[in-house]
Amino acid sequence: MAAKNDGGSAFPQNPEWCSGKGGMTLRDYFAAKAMQGWLASFPEEAEFKDGMEPRIAAFAYRVADAMIEARDKPQRRG
């Protein structure tokens, strides 16, 4: 199975200044933004059932994957 395209580092770091794994991937960043926007669209009084978290996270990553796929395709103009 091929590795999923994670879009690379969302916030590239200079290895001379920083150590570690490179931080958040673009896929993680897109998923976080998708989840944040989607959850913000619900009224404040909305309640989610226990156990919904994995489904919400999976949805956010599906949106992120679609964003990366669209980003990698040439865009038509006009």
N, CA, C and O atoms as CSV, one atom per row, in Angstrom:
chain,resi,resn,atom,element,x,y,z
A,1,MET,N,N,0.843,-1.182,0.000
A,1,MET,CA,C,0.000,0.000,0.000
A,1,MET,C,C,0.886,1.242,0.000
A,1,MET,O,O,1.811,1.354,0.804
A,2,ALA,N,N,0.599,2.158,-0.894
A,2,ALA,CA,C,1.396,3.379,-0.995
A,2,ALA,C,C,1.118,4.295,0.190
A,2,ALA,O,O,0.011,4.339,0.726
A,3,ALA,N,N,2.146,5.014,0.575
A,3,ALA,CA,C,1.997,5.961,1.681
A,3,ALA,C,C,1.077,7.100,1.253
A,3,ALA,O,O,1.114,7.543,0.105
A,4,LYS,N,N,0.260,7.563,2.178
A,4,LYS,CA,C,-0.652,8.671,1.906
A,4,LYS,C,C,0.149,9.954,1.770
A,4,LYS,O,O,1.065,10.211,2.551
A,5,ASN,N,N,-0.201,10.762,0.769
A,5,ASN,CA,C,0.447,12.054,0.581
A,5,ASN,C,C,0.039,12.963,1.729
A,5,ASN,O,O,-1.135,13.308,1.862
A,6,ASP,N,N,1.002,13.354,2.561
A,6,ASP,CA,C,0.688,14.221,3.697
A,6,ASP,C,C,0.947,15.686,3.391
A,6,ASP,O,O,0.754,16.540,4.256
A,7,GLY,N,N,1.380,15.990,2.174
A,7,GLY,CA,C,1.601,17.373,1.775
A,7,GLY,C,C,2.893,17.979,2.286
A,7,GLY,O,O,3.184,19.141,2.004
A,8,GLY,N,N,3.672,17.213,3.034
A,8,GLY,CA,C,4.914,17.753,3.588
A,8,GLY,C,C,4.648,18.554,4.850
A,8,GLY,O,O,3.552,18.515,5.410
A,9,SER,N,N,5.646,19.267,5.279
A,9,SER,CA,C,5.547,20.044,6.506
A,9,SER,C,C,4.697,21.293,6.295
A,9,SER,O,O,4.887,22.021,5.321
A,10,ALA,N,N,3.771,21.537,7.201
A,10,ALA,CA,C,2.922,22.730,7.115
A,10,ALA,C,C,3.712,23.989,7.470
A,10,ALA,O,O,3.459,25.069,6.936
A,11,PHE,N,N,4.659,23.831,8.366
A,11,PHE,CA,C,5.457,24.954,8.827
A,11,PHE,C,C,6.920,24.525,8.792
A,11,PHE,O,O,7.481,24.162,9.826
A,12,PRO,N,N,7.544,24.563,7.614
A,12,PRO,CA,C,8.927,24.077,7.502
A,12,PRO,C,C,9.845,24.763,8.509
A,12,PRO,O,O,9.710,25.948,8.813
A,13,GLN,N,N,10.780,23.966,9.008
A,13,GLN,CA,C,11.720,24.466,10.005
A,13,GLN,C,C,13.133,24.330,9.475
A,13,GLN,O,O,13.446,23.397,8.734
A,14,ASN,N,N,13.958,25.241,9.850
A,14,ASN,CA,C,15.375,25.169,9.497
A,14,ASN,C,C,16.034,24.180,10.451
A,14,ASN,O,O,16.053,24.421,11.658
A,15,PRO,N,N,16.587,23.051,9.932
A,15,PRO,CA,C,17.176,22.057,10.829
A,15,PRO,C,C,18.345,22.592,11.652
A,15,PRO,O,O,18.701,22.002,12.672
A,16,GLU,N,N,18.945,23.696,11.224
A,16,GLU,CA,C,20.032,24.288,12.005
A,16,GLU,C,C,19.506,24.953,13.270
A,16,GLU,O,O,20.243,25.104,14.244
A,17,TRP,N,N,18.237,25.351,13.262
A,17,TRP,CA,C,17.658,26.051,14.398
A,17,TRP,C,C,16.801,25.153,15.283
A,17,TRP,O,O,16.680,25.387,16.486
A,18,CYS,N,N,16.206,24.123,14.680
A,18,CYS,CA,C,15.240,23.297,15.404
A,18,CYS,C,C,15.615,21.826,15.320
A,18,CYS,O,O,16.262,21.378,14.373
A,19,SER,N,N,15.200,21.107,16.312
A,19,SER,CA,C,15.351,19.658,16.264
A,19,SER,C,C,13.960,19.052,16.410
A,19,SER,O,O,13.019,19.744,16.800
A,20,GLY,N,N,13.826,17.794,16.106
A,20,GLY,CA,C,12.534,17.142,16.239
A,20,GLY,C,C,12.099,16.535,14.925
A,20,GLY,O,O,12.905,16.364,14.010
A,21,LYS,N,N,10.828,16.210,14.836
A,21,LYS,CA,C,10.295,15.494,13.687
A,21,LYS,C,C,9.798,16.411,12.580
A,21,LYS,O,O,9.289,15.913,11.576
A,22,GLY,N,N,9.918,17.697,12.712
A,22,GLY,CA,C,9.467,18.591,11.650
A,22,GLY,C,C,8.094,19.176,11.856
A,22,GLY,O,O,7.660,20.010,11.062
A,23,GLY,N,N,7.402,18.769,12.890
A,23,GLY,CA,C,6.128,19.389,13.216
A,23,GLY,C,C,4.950,18.842,12.437
A,23,GLY,O,O,4.973,17.720,11.932
A,24,MET,N,N,3.945,19.649,12.357
A,24,MET,CA,C,2.665,19.295,11.768
A,24,MET,C,C,2.775,19.184,10.247
A,24,MET,O,O,3.440,19.993,9.599
A,25,THR,N,N,2.112,18.167,9.691
A,25,THR,CA,C,2.077,18.049,8.230
A,25,THR,C,C,0.971,18.936,7.687
A,25,THR,O,O,0.091,19.383,8.423
A,26,LEU,N,N,1.030,19.178,6.398
A,26,LEU,CA,C,-0.012,19.961,5.748
A,26,LEU,C,C,-1.355,19.233,5.857
A,26,LEU,O,O,-2.399,19.869,6.007
A,27,ARG,N,N,-1.325,17.902,5.781
A,27,ARG,CA,C,-2.553,17.113,5.927
A,27,ARG,C,C,-3.161,17.332,7.307
A,27,ARG,O,O,-4.372,17.517,7.425
A,28,ASP,N,N,-2.331,17.314,8.355
A,28,ASP,CA,C,-2.820,17.573,9.710
A,28,ASP,C,C,-3.423,18.978,9.813
A,28,ASP,O,O,-4.481,19.169,10.413
A,29,TYR,N,N,-2.739,19.945,9.225
A,29,TYR,CA,C,-3.201,21.335,9.281
A,29,TYR,C,C,-4.543,21.490,8.564
A,29,TYR,O,O,-5.468,22.112,9.086
A,30,PHE,N,N,-4.637,20.912,7.351
A,30,PHE,CA,C,-5.900,20.971,6.615
A,30,PHE,C,C,-7.020,20.283,7.396
A,30,PHE,O,O,-8.139,20.794,7.445
A,31,ALA,N,N,-6.732,19.127,8.008
A,31,ALA,CA,C,-7.749,18.409,8.774
A,31,ALA,C,C,-8.208,19.236,9.978
A,31,ALA,O,O,-9.401,19.300,10.274
A,32,ALA,N,N,-7.270,19.857,10.659
A,32,ALA,CA,C,-7.627,20.683,11.817
A,32,ALA,C,C,-8.515,21.844,11.400
A,32,ALA,O,O,-9.500,22.150,12.072
A,33,LYS,N,N,-8.168,22.492,10.289
A,33,LYS,CA,C,-8.973,23.622,9.822
A,33,LYS,C,C,-10.355,23.169,9.352
A,33,LYS,O,O,-11.353,23.843,9.606
A,34,ALA,N,N,-10.409,22.025,8.666
A,34,ALA,CA,C,-11.699,21.499,8.208
A,34,ALA,C,C,-12.594,21.165,9.405
A,34,ALA,O,O,-13.780,21.495,9.415
A,35,MET,N,N,-12.012,20.507,10.414
A,35,MET,CA,C,-12.785,20.135,11.594
A,35,MET,C,C,-13.239,21.384,12.352
A,35,MET,O,O,-14.380,21.457,12.807
A,36,GLN,N,N,-12.355,22.352,12.483
A,36,GLN,CA,C,-12.694,23.586,13.192
A,36,GLN,C,C,-13.859,24.294,12.504
A,36,GLN,O,O,-14.813,24.708,13.162
A,37,GLY,N,N,-13.780,24.429,11.192
A,37,GLY,CA,C,-14.846,25.104,10.452
A,37,GLY,C,C,-16.160,24.354,10.513
A,37,GLY,O,O,-17.223,24.950,10.690
A,38,TRP,N,N,-16.077,23.028,10.363
A,38,TRP,CA,C,-17.295,22.225,10.377
A,38,TRP,C,C,-17.967,22.287,11.745
A,38,TRP,O,O,-19.180,22.477,11.834
A,39,LEU,N,N,-17.181,22.127,12.811
A,39,LEU,CA,C,-17.763,22.172,14.154
A,39,LEU,C,C,-18.309,23.560,14.486
A,39,LEU,O,O,-19.303,23.678,15.202
A,40,ALA,N,N,-17.671,24.603,13.977
A,40,ALA,CA,C,-18.141,25.969,14.238
A,40,ALA,C,C,-19.476,26.247,13.540
A,40,ALA,O,O,-20.167,27.201,13.896
A,41,SER,N,N,-19.843,25.435,12.561
A,41,SER,CA,C,-21.092,25.664,11.834
A,41,SER,C,C,-22.316,25.199,12.632
A,41,SER,O,O,-23.448,25.520,12.271
A,42,PHE,N,N,-22.094,24.455,13.702
A,42,PHE,CA,C,-23.206,23.974,14.521
A,42,PHE,C,C,-23.590,25.032,15.543
A,42,PHE,O,O,-22.735,25.800,15.983
A,43,PRO,N,N,-24.865,25.086,15.932
A,43,PRO,CA,C,-25.258,26.030,16.977
A,43,PRO,C,C,-24.555,25.698,18.293
A,43,PRO,O,O,-24.192,24.549,18.548
A,44,GLU,N,N,-24.375,26.709,19.106
A,44,GLU,CA,C,-23.657,26.544,20.366
A,44,GLU,C,C,-24.272,25.463,21.255
A,44,GLU,O,O,-23.559,24.771,21.981
A,45,GLU,N,N,-25.582,25.322,21.195
A,45,GLU,CA,C,-26.256,24.359,22.064
A,45,GLU,C,C,-26.254,22.926,21.508
A,45,GLU,O,O,-26.789,22.016,22.140
A,46,ALA,N,N,-25.658,22.732,20.337
A,46,ALA,CA,C,-25.602,21.392,19.743
A,46,ALA,C,C,-24.809,20.444,20.636
A,46,ALA,O,O,-23.796,20.818,21.226
A,47,GLU,N,N,-25.288,19.230,20.717
A,47,GLU,CA,C,-24.606,18.206,21.512
A,47,GLU,C,C,-24.256,17.034,20.610
A,47,GLU,O,O,-25.026,16.672,19.720
A,48,PHE,N,N,-23.101,16.448,20.841
A,48,PHE,CA,C,-22.654,15.293,20.076
A,48,PHE,C,C,-22.703,14.076,20.976
A,48,PHE,O,O,-22.427,14.163,22.173
A,49,LYS,N,N,-23.057,12.942,20.396
A,49,LYS,CA,C,-23.098,11.696,21.163
A,49,LYS,C,C,-21.689,11.247,21.502
A,49,LYS,O,O,-20.751,11.470,20.736
A,50,ASP,N,N,-21.549,10.613,22.658
A,50,ASP,CA,C,-20.253,10.033,23.028
A,50,ASP,C,C,-19.826,9.049,21.955
A,50,ASP,O,O,-20.652,8.309,21.420
A,51,GLY,N,N,-18.562,9.039,21.644
A,51,GLY,CA,C,-18.035,8.124,20.646
A,51,GLY,C,C,-18.018,8.692,19.230
A,51,GLY,O,O,-17.568,8.015,18.306
A,52,MET,N,N,-18.494,9.909,19.044
A,52,MET,CA,C,-18.524,10.525,17.710
A,52,MET,C,C,-17.153,11.043,17.277
A,52,MET,O,O,-16.934,11.292,16.091
A,53,GLU,N,N,-16.237,11.204,18.220
A,53,GLU,CA,C,-14.944,11.812,17.922
A,53,GLU,C,C,-14.186,11.117,16.788
A,53,GLU,O,O,-13.666,11.802,15.908
A,54,PRO,N,N,-14.106,9.782,16.778
A,54,PRO,CA,C,-13.390,9.134,15.672
A,54,PRO,C,C,-14.024,9.398,14.306
A,54,PRO,O,O,-13.313,9.541,13.311
A,55,ARG,N,N,-15.351,9.464,14.253
A,55,ARG,CA,C,-16.032,9.749,12.977
A,55,ARG,C,C,-15.782,11.190,12.539
A,55,ARG,O,O,-15.589,11.455,11.352
A,56,ILE,N,N,-15.786,12.113,13.485
A,56,ILE,CA,C,-15.525,13.513,13.155
A,56,ILE,C,C,-14.094,13.668,12.653
A,56,ILE,O,O,-13.856,14.356,11.661
A,57,ALA,N,N,-13.141,13.032,13.331
A,57,ALA,CA,C,-11.736,13.105,12.909
A,57,ALA,C,C,-11.543,12.476,11.536
A,57,ALA,O,O,-10.824,13.024,10.700
A,58,ALA,N,N,-12.180,11.325,11.293
A,58,ALA,CA,C,-12.061,10.665,9.989
A,58,ALA,C,C,-12.611,11.558,8.882
A,58,ALA,O,O,-12.026,11.647,7.803
A,59,PHE,N,N,-13.745,12.224,9.151
A,59,PHE,CA,C,-14.316,13.156,8.181
A,59,PHE,C,C,-13.327,14.284,7.871
A,59,PHE,O,O,-13.124,14.639,6.710
A,60,ALA,N,N,-12.721,14.836,8.907
A,60,ALA,CA,C,-11.776,15.944,8.718
A,60,ALA,C,C,-10.602,15.508,7.851
A,60,ALA,O,O,-10.154,16.269,6.994
A,61,TYR,N,N,-10.100,14.295,8.062
A,61,TYR,CA,C,-8.978,13.815,7.248
A,61,TYR,C,C,-9.407,13.495,5.820
A,61,TYR,O,O,-8.599,13.627,4.901
A,62,ARG,N,N,-10.650,13.079,5.608
A,62,ARG,CA,C,-11.130,12.895,4.228
A,62,ARG,C,C,-11.171,14.234,3.500
A,62,ARG,O,O,-10.806,14.315,2.327
A,63,VAL,N,N,-11.609,15.276,4.185
A,63,VAL,CA,C,-11.609,16.611,3.594
A,63,VAL,C,C,-10.172,17.050,3.305
A,63,VAL,O,O,-9.894,17.590,2.234
A,64,ALA,N,N,-9.264,16.823,4.246
A,64,ALA,CA,C,-7.856,17.186,4.064
A,64,ALA,C,C,-7.257,16.459,2.864
A,64,ALA,O,O,-6.533,17.059,2.070
A,65,ASP,N,N,-7.555,15.173,2.733
A,65,ASP,CA,C,-7.040,14.408,1.593
A,65,ASP,C,C,-7.558,14.970,0.276
A,65,ASP,O,O,-6.817,15.051,-0.703
A,66,ALA,N,N,-8.830,15.358,0.252
A,66,ALA,CA,C,-9.402,15.957,-0.953
A,66,ALA,C,C,-8.737,17.297,-1.264
A,66,ALA,O,O,-8.510,17.625,-2.428
A,67,MET,N,N,-8.431,18.063,-0.231
A,67,MET,CA,C,-7.761,19.349,-0.437
A,67,MET,C,C,-6.365,19.148,-1.020
A,67,MET,O,O,-5.956,19.878,-1.923
A,68,ILE,N,N,-5.635,18.162,-0.507
A,68,ILE,CA,C,-4.292,17.888,-1.029
A,68,ILE,C,C,-4.378,17.407,-2.468
A,68,ILE,O,O,-3.576,17.810,-3.310
A,69,GLU,N,N,-5.357,16.539,-2.754
A,69,GLU,CA,C,-5.528,16.048,-4.119
A,69,GLU,C,C,-5.845,17.205,-5.071
A,69,GLU,O,O,-5.274,17.294,-6.158
A,70,ALA,N,N,-6.749,18.082,-4.663
A,70,ALA,CA,C,-7.100,19.231,-5.502
A,70,ALA,C,C,-5.910,20.170,-5.672
A,70,ALA,O,O,-5.717,20.753,-6.739
A,71,ARG,N,N,-5.127,20.310,-4.628
A,71,ARG,CA,C,-3.953,21.182,-4.666
A,71,ARG,C,C,-2.912,20.673,-5.653
A,71,ARG,O,O,-2.205,21.462,-6.279
A,72,ASP,N,N,-2.818,19.355,-5.791
A,72,ASP,CA,C,-1.823,18.754,-6.672
A,72,ASP,C,C,-2.253,18.712,-8.138
A,72,ASP,O,O,-1.427,18.455,-9.014
A,73,LYS,N,N,-3.538,18.961,-8.416
A,73,LYS,CA,C,-4.023,18.945,-9.796
A,73,LYS,C,C,-3.870,20.322,-10.414
A,73,LYS,O,O,-4.040,21.335,-9.737
A,74,PRO,N,N,-3.544,20.361,-11.720
A,74,PRO,CA,C,-3.487,21.675,-12.390
A,74,PRO,C,C,-4.860,22.329,-12.363
A,74,PRO,O,O,-5.874,21.666,-12.583
A,75,GLN,N,N,-4.890,23.604,-12.097
A,75,GLN,CA,C,-6.148,24.337,-12.021
A,75,GLN,C,C,-6.486,24.919,-13.387
A,75,GLN,O,O,-5.627,25.485,-14.064
A,76,ARG,N,N,-7.752,24.772,-13.783
A,76,ARG,CA,C,-8.210,25.373,-15.035
A,76,ARG,C,C,-8.528,26.829,-14.790
A,76,ARG,O,O,-9.062,27.192,-13.742
A,77,ARG,N,N,-8.208,27.637,-15.730
A,77,ARG,CA,C,-8.479,29.080,-15.611
A,77,ARG,C,C,-9.590,29.461,-16.593
A,77,ARG,O,O,-9.729,28.875,-17.666
A,78,GLY,N,N,-10.372,30.460,-16.189
A,78,GLY,CA,C,-11.354,31.008,-17.104
A,78,GLY,C,C,-12.639,30.399,-16.958
A,78,GLY,O,O,-13.577,30.761,-17.668
